[in-house]
Amino acid sequence: MDYSQFLYMKEELSLIAVIVLLLVFDLMAGEKARKHFSLVACILLGIHTVINLIPATPTEMFGGMYYYTPMMTIVKSILSIGTLIVFMQAHTWLQREDTNIKQGEFYVLTLSTLLGMYFMIGAGNFLMFFIGLETASIPMAALVAFDKYRHNSAEAGAKYILSAMFSSGLLLFGLSMIYGSCGTLYFNDIPAALEGNPMQIMAFVFFFTGMGFKISLVPFHLWTADVYQGAPTNVTSYLSVISKGSAVFVLLTILTKVFSPMVVEWQAVLYGIIVVTITLANLFALRQQNMKRFLAFSSVSQAGYLMLGVIGGSALGMTSLVYYVLVYMVANLAAFGIISIIEQRSGKIEMNDYNGLYQTNPKLSFIMTLALFSLAGIPPFAGFFSKFFIFMAAFKGGFHLLVFIALINTVISLYYYLLVVKAMYINKNETPIAAFKSDNYTKLSLAICLIGIVGLGLASVVFDTIHLFSYGL
């Protein structure tokens, strides 16, 4: 075995180094040094992200067990940037008396889940994929239950780990069927052995059921609202964006690389799942008053839109999917960041509590409005272009009716996003949330999100304009 192959796993190696350094710092730092734990964690993760921004040459390692493509660097960098934003937004929460002593645990657990996602993304074998999946899932359960004495966090952790256990069992059962019928777990070798027989179809159904839980697709979404509401808000934001983004990218990779001979079967399954997911999630979001449950059903709906990039199984679909994840990340983290800081300062989490927020906190109201406009897909913000590209990918794949249904649901989503905007700007409140100043970490994280929401939108306008002129239009 050539151990130099490990050098091609530079993202994983540097992330492991960050985890080890934070673990050592947690064990050895004195009282004064621990006050700067957030700064140390953000700097180390920032260095890790920067040194891994440049893509390398595509390669295959360990006999096909692990492989690398430049697109993986882009996806991993997006996930790392999102994690860095979550770290910034978690600073105020981690300064509380009951969480301050557990800062090291939070950072190590979060980065351990990120490492598992890295393994999932680079896997070329279902065994490596499953190891990455469990590495990402098990620490996540601990994060969900992190606030075990507050806000039903322990209950949310129990619901998450039980749901994760059953979904992993179904997924593993599907993988055993694949191995039994194909005689291999390597992605490159399985397509030649796929015949579309009943056993292989059932294997795909079990596999997709397990992945549907990770992505929160209907009808595998029942855990989502309760877990999002009970978990600490910063953990919820991480779970709704980073975890979901990696799972959708991996699902697209596996469907196009492993299950390509069964494309008709899995496209039929995805068609129905997308319609039900987007529609039901939007309808349930209309009824929510708790802001975290509201964004939980919003994220389920967004998962349905993400699957539009998967169903075509094309290069355009993958590119649109990655761009959608990036735009969704900055918009959703901005919304969750504001919810988190308001919860920490006032303890209020209901939509009615946001009545008149603009009077006392106009800047937060403005950023929340832009984030919701982007999530709704209103031009000229980045969310409009991400939806346009992902709709175009599905349309070019021949799914015209599906795109039309998704467009109708976009109107429904616009209505419930505007309910929050109405609460902040129009609804009267004699006792609105008091004015307060955010800490520097939160300000920086919201600034990054705001730049992403506006900047990516403007960049898309410029790109489309250049594209039109290149065709003489």
Secondary structure by P-SEA (a helix, b strand, c coil): ccccccccaaaaaaaaaaaaaaaaaaaccccccccaaaaaaaaaaaaaaaaacccccccccccccccccaaaaaaaaaaaaaaaaaaaaacccccccccccaaaaaaaaaaaaaaaaaaaaacccaaaaaaaaaaacaaaaaaaaccccccaaaaaaaaaaaaaaaaaaaaaaaaaaaaaaccccccccccccccccaaaaaaaaaaaaaaaaaacccccccccaaaaaaccaaaaaaaacaaaaaaaaaaaaaaacccccaaaaaaaaaaaaaaaaaaaaaaaaaacccaaaaaaaaaaaaaaaaacccccccaaaaaaaaaaaaaaaaaaaaaaaaaaaaaaaccccccccccccccccaaaaaaaaaaaaaaacccccaaaaaaaaaaaaaaaacaaaaaaaaaaaaaaaaaaaaaaaaaaccccccccccbbbbcaaaaaaaaaaaaaaaaaaaaaaaaaaaaaaaacc
